């Protein structure tokens, strides 16, 4: 369990950092700005999760490997800022989807290990998966995807729920991979086919 959680954390941090770096480049930031956005995106959700769970000081304070990883991702994205990354918005959406799926399961698993109620553990998964992206979008003056008419946090909730609701006897690896596949698939299909949840159409007329 510990090994898979560690890999989920590293990969999730890296892909979120890539999404932050891509948005920073899209906003024409310099190297420092791109690295900053990559870092707050990569560690933002996990930091808030750990603070609420009482896991302090958060891991990157004592061992800044996550910070180094985020900066390295920012540097690599900047160096390969060529035609391969020409369609930055598309790459941004895919990197964000991968990070969302990974952190949905990671957050739920960490909350469960800390003794949180199953319902709260699912919420922690969604929070871990979305807060880094929300911070990124707010800093970059973008409307956070959470506030748009898209399937986003719903995908994180679904992935966390699959992990939590599967019996412990199924084994951590099976539960984690199932949750990851559900969250990632739902988000990617939503991107590909423009899936949205029902949205109320409020009348603008005032009686």
Residue pairs with C-beta under 8 A, 6 or more apart in sequence:
1 109
1 172
1 173
4 172
4 173
4 176
5 106
5 109
5 110
8 102
8 103
8 105
8 106
8 109
8 176
8 180
9 46
9 66
9 106
10 69
11 98
11 102
12 46
12 98
12 99
12 102
12 103
12 106
13 42
13 43
13 46
13 66
13 69
13 70
13 99
14 42
14 69
14 70
14 73
15 95
15 96
15 98
15 99
15 102
16 41
16 42
16 45
16 95
16 96
16 99
16 103
16 132
16 133
17 38
17 39
17 41
17 42
17 69
17 70
17 73
17 74
18 38
18 73
18 77
18 91
18 95
19 41
19 92
19 95
19 96
19 99
19 133
19 136
20 34
20 37
20 38
20 39
20 40
20 41
20 42
20 70
20 74
20 132
20 136
21 34
21 35
21 37
21 38
21 73
21 74
21 77
21 78
22 77
22 85
22 88
22 91
22 92
22 95
23 37
23 41
23 88
23 92
23 136
23 137
23 140
23 142
24 33
24 34
24 36
24 37
24 38
24 74
24 140
25 34
25 77
25 78
25 81
25 85
25 88
26 88
26 89
26 92
27 33
27 140
27 141
29 37
31 74
31 75
31 78
34 74
34 77
34 78
35 70
35 71
35 74
35 75
37 74
37 136
37 139
37 140
38 70
38 71
38 73
38 74
38 77
39 67
39 70
39 71
39 74
40 132
40 135
40 136
40 139
41 70
41 132
41 133
41 135
41 136
42 66
42 69
42 70
42 73
42 132
43 58
43 60
43 66
43 67
43 70
43 132
44 131
44 132
44 134
44 135
44 136
45 103
45 107
45 127
45 128
45 129
45 130
45 131
45 132
45 133
46 58
46 66
46 103
46 106
46 107
46 128
46 132
47 58
47 60
48 127
48 128
48 131
49 107
49 110
49 111
49 124
49 127
49 128
49 131
50 56
50 58
50 59
50 110
51 58
52 124
52 127
53 110
53 111
53 114
53 116
53 124
54 114
55 110
55 114
59 66
60 66
60 67
77 85
85 91
93 191
94 188
94 191
96 133
96 145
97 155
97 184
97 187
97 188
97 191
98 184
99 129
99 132
99 133
100 129
100 130
100 133
100 152
100 155
100 156
100 183
100 184
100 187
101 129
101 155
101 156
101 159
101 179
101 180
101 181
101 183
101 184
101 187
102 129
102 180
103 125
103 128
103 129
103 132
103 156
104 125
104 126
104 128
104 129
104 155
104 156
104 157
104 159
104 160
104 163
104 179
104 180
104 183
105 125
105 159
105 160
105 163
105 176
105 179
105 180
105 183
106 125
106 128
107 124
107 125
107 126
107 127
107 128
107 129
107 160
108 121
108 122
108 124
108 125
108 128
108 159
108 160
108 163
108 164
108 179
109 125
109 163
109 172
109 176
110 124
110 128
111 120
111 121
111 124
111 125
112 118
112 121
112 164
116 124
118 164
118 165
121 160
121 164
122 157
122 160
122 161
122 164
123 157
123 160
124 160
125 156
125 157
125 159
125 160
125 163
125 164
126 153
126 156
126 157
126 160
129 153
129 156
129 159
129 160
129 183
130 146
130 152
130 153
130 156
133 144
133 145
133 146
134 144
134 146
136 142
137 143
137 144
137 145
138 144
145 152
146 152
146 153
149 196
149 197
149 199
150 190
150 196
151 186
151 187
151 190
151 195
151 196
151 197
152 187
152 190
154 186
154 197
155 182
155 183
155 184
155 186
155 187
155 190
156 183
158 182
158 183
158 186
159 179
159 180
159 182
159 183
159 184
159 186
160 179
160 183
161 179
162 175
162 178
162 179
162 182
162 183
163 175
163 176
163 178
163 179
166 174
166 175
166 178
166 179
168 175
189 195
190 196
